[in-house]
Amino acid sequence: MSKNSLKSQSGITMISLIIYVASFLTVTVVVGFITTFFYNNVVTINSNLGSTSGYDAFNNCMLSEVKRADAKIASAKSSGVGINNNYTYKGNKYSFASFKYKSNVMQPKVDDDGNEVHDDEGNVIMVSATVTSYSVFLYDKTRRVLYYNYSVLCKNVDDFSSKTYKDASGKEVLETFIKINDIPFRTTYVLNNYK
């Protein structure tokens, strides 16, 4: 082989190497842009899913409360004072909605001294009594947490408010507004008739 033929072959190899490196860099940059695009969208989707799952948990619990036949709204306040099961919430730090239930239970009949009363056969006499219980949705503005019966239901809650009114048919209506991770949800619930 001559000296000239080696130089021309090395020139082709150098051009091939430059084309290979340039195309490799181009593909790497394109893949980087695509990866960044998808990663940013995944972060947005995760944020939205977190908000939606928090709202789904809230909505599920709220529906279970309002659809009970014996449900009655005890209070729905955006701030101020509320009393529920001997707990008092004061100030603008809390918002809450609470439900009151009346149910009949059987309990032993007692005399004036507090002793159980027995029939002629020695069995305890049972009587019907009405018991009142409460369920509460409590929003702590400082911690940004919504509690349901004193257990954490949703985190990253930016706002929660509720109000009540009667619709045209006379049924109680509870309107709620909850904002989780800057995503607002407004829902209206109609309670079953309370006797």
C-alpha positions in Angstrom: 0.0 0.0 0.0 1.1 3.4 -0.7 1.4 6.3 1.7 -1.4 8.2 0.1 -3.9 5.4 0.4 -3.4 5.2 4.2 -4.0 8.9 4.6 -7.3 8.8 2.7 -8.5 5.8 4.8 -7.6 7.6 8.0 -9.6 10.6 6.8 -12.7 8.5 6.2 -12.3 7.0 9.7 -12.1 10.4 11.3 -15.2 11.6 9.5 -17.1 8.5 10.5 -16.0 9.0 14.1 -17.1 12.7 14.1 -20.5 11.7 12.6 -20.9 8.9 15.2 -20.1 11.2 18.1 -22.4 14.0 16.7 -25.3 11.5 16.3 -24.7 10.0 19.7 -24.8 13.5 21.3 -28.0 14.4 19.4 -29.8 11.2 20.5 -28.6 11.7 24.1 -30.0 15.3 24.1 -33.3 14.2 22.6 -33.7 11.4 25.2 -32.8 13.9 28.0 -35.5 16.3 26.8 -38.1 13.6 26.6 -37.2 12.2 30.0 -37.4 15.7 31.6 -40.8 16.2 30.0 -42.2 12.9 31.3 -40.6 13.4 34.8 -42.2 16.9 35.2 -45.6 15.5 34.1 -45.3 12.5 36.6 -44.7 15.0 39.4 -47.8 16.9 38.5 -49.8 13.7 38.2 -48.6 12.5 41.6 -49.6 15.8 43.2 -53.0 15.7 41.6 -53.5 12.0 42.6 -52.7 12.9 46.2 -55.3 15.6 46.2 -57.8 13.3 44.5 -57.2 10.4 46.9 -57.6 12.8 49.9 -60.9 14.1 48.5 -62.0 10.6 47.8 -61.4 9.6 51.4 -63.2 12.7 52.6 -66.2 12.2 50.3 -66.5 8.5 51.2 -66.6 9.3 54.9 -69.0 12.2 54.4 -71.3 10.1 52.3 -71.4 7.3 54.9 -72.5 10.0 57.5 -75.1 11.8 55.5 -76.8 8.7 54.1 -77.5 7.3 57.6 -81.2 7.3 58.2 -80.7 8.9 61.7 -78.2 11.6 60.7 -78.8 15.2 61.7 -76.3 18.0 61.3 -75.3 19.1 64.8 -73.1 22.0 63.6 -71.2 23.3 60.6 -68.9 26.2 61.2 -66.0 27.7 59.5 -64.7 29.2 62.8 -65.8 30.0 66.3 -66.8 27.6 69.1 -68.1 24.1 68.7 -68.8 21.4 71.3 -68.7 17.7 70.5 -68.5 14.9 73.0 -67.1 17.2 75.7 -64.4 18.7 73.5 -64.5 22.4 72.9 -62.9 24.0 69.8 -62.4 27.8 70.0 -61.1 30.5 67.7 -60.4 30.7 64.1 -58.0 27.8 64.2 -60.6 25.2 63.4 -63.5 24.5 61.0 -65.8 21.6 61.5 -69.0 19.8 60.5 -70.5 17.4 63.0 -73.4 15.0 62.9 -75.7 13.9 65.7 -77.3 10.5 66.0 -80.1 9.2 68.2 -80.4 5.5 68.7 -82.4 3.3 71.0 -80.5 0.8 73.1 -81.6 -1.6 75.7 -80.1 -1.1 79.2 -80.8 -2.5 82.6 -83.6 -0.8 84.6 -82.2 0.7 87.9 -83.9 1.8 91.0 -83.4 5.2 92.8 -80.2 3.8 94.5 -78.7 2.8 91.1 -79.2 -1.0 91.6 -80.5 -3.2 88.8 -84.1 -4.2 89.1 -84.9 -7.9 88.7 -88.2 -9.7 87.8 -89.7 -12.5 89.9 -87.5 -15.1 88.2 -84.3 -13.1 89.0 -83.7 -11.8 85.4 -82.6 -8.2 85.0 -85.4 -6.0 83.6 -84.3 -4.2 80.4 -85.7 -0.9 79.3 -85.3 1.1 76.1 -83.2 4.3 76.3 -82.3 6.9 73.7 -78.6 7.5 73.3 -77.1 10.5 71.4 -73.7 10.1 69.7 -71.7 12.4 67.4 -69.4 12.2 64.4 -67.1 15.1 63.5 -65.0 16.3 60.6 -62.5 18.8 62.1 -60.1 20.9 60.1 -57.0 22.2 61.9 -55.8 25.2 59.9 -52.4 25.3 61.7 -51.5 21.7 60.9 -53.4 21.7 57.5 -55.0 18.4 58.5 -58.6 17.2 58.3 -59.6 14.8 61.0 -62.6 12.4 61.0 -63.6 11.3 64.5 -60.2 12.4 65.8 -58.2 10.3 63.2 -56.3 11.9 60.4 -58.3 11.8 57.2 -56.5 14.2 54.8 -53.2 16.0 54.9 -52.1 19.1 53.0 -55.6 20.6 53.3 -55.4 24.3 52.5 -59.0 25.2 53.4 -62.2 23.5 54.6 -65.6 25.1 55.2 -69.2 23.9 55.5 -72.6 25.4 55.7 -76.1 24.1 56.1 -79.5 25.1 54.8 -82.9 23.5 54.0 -83.8 22.9 50.4 -87.2 23.5 48.8 -88.5 20.1 50.0 -87.4 20.8 53.6 -84.5 18.4 53.7 -81.3 19.4 55.4 -78.4 20.2 53.0 -74.7 20.3 53.8 -72.5 22.2 51.4 -68.7 21.6 51.9 -65.7 23.2 50.4 -62.3 21.5 50.7 -59.0 22.6 49.0 -56.2 20.0 49.0 -52.8 20.9 47.5 -54.4 24.0 45.9 -57.1 21.9 44.1 -60.6 23.0 45.2 -63.6 20.6 45.7 -67.1 21.8 46.4 -69.8 19.3 47.1 -73.4 19.4 48.2 -74.9 16.6 50.3 -78.6 16.1 51.0 -79.4 14.3 54.3 -82.1 11.7 54.7 -85.1 12.8 56.7 -84.4 12.9 60.5 -87.2 12.0 62.8 
